[in-house]
Amino acid sequence: MGVVISANCNQMAIFSIKDRVGALDAALQVFKDHGVSLTRIESRPSTTPDYDYDFYVDFKVRAGGFRWRRRTGGRAAAGGWAT
């Protein structure tokens, strides 16, 4: 299921990663690839045993810019992009 953004608004994404070289860079590449400007990023130790860090990312969305989907796969919720 996706949500189409119909007006300019602020959004938040929460994702978790393992501690390895380049993991955060790879996760943030999704935002860069879609021309999304981040307004805030925060990290915390993960509450999920399979991951090392949880990231909270705020960003601005322009109307019709993309569709945002929430996916879960037996793990912590993760965001996904669909064009």
N, C-alpha and C positions, 0 to 999 in steps of 0.2 A: 504494500500500500504506500502511496506517495502523497505528499502534500504540495500543491502548487502555490508558490508564494505570489500573492496578488497585489501586494503593496510593499513599499520600502519599509524594512523593519530590521530589528536586531534579532539574532538567533544565537543559540549556544549549541556546541557539539561537545560530547563527552566521549573519550575513547581511552583505551588502555593499551600499553605496549610492554614488551620485554625490554630489559636493559641490554642493548647491543648497539654497536657503532652504526649510526645512520638510521636508526629506527624512527626517531622523531622527525628527521628530515623527510623520510619517505611518507610518513603520515601527513605532514604539512604540505607535501607536494600536491595533494589533491586540491587544496584550497588555491594554491598558485595556478594550477592548470585551469581552474575555472575563474580566475581573475577575482577571487574573493579576498577582500582586505580584512585582516584580523585586527580587532580592537583590544583584545586582552587574551593572555594565555597564562594558565596556572597549572602547576603540577603538584601531585600529592602521592605518597606511597599508596599503592593499589590495595583495595580491600578484597580483590579477587585473587585467590591463590595462584592462578595460572599466569598472572601478569605482575610486573614490577612497579609500574607507574600508571596513574590515572591522570589524564589531561583534560582541562576544562578550557574551551576556546570560545570566545565571543567574537562575532563577526557581523558585518552589515550585509544585508541582502537587498538587491534591487528587484523590483517587480519583474516577474517572468524570467529571472536570471537562471534558475535551475529548479529541479525537483529534489526534495530532500526525503529520503526514506530512512526509517529506523529498522535495523535488522538485529535479530538475536539468533544465536546459534548455540544455545546451551552455555554460553559464556556471558560476560558483561555486555550490555547493549552497546552497539557500535553504530556510527553513522555511515551512510553510503550515498554516493552521488549517482544520479541518473540524469542523462541529458535528453 
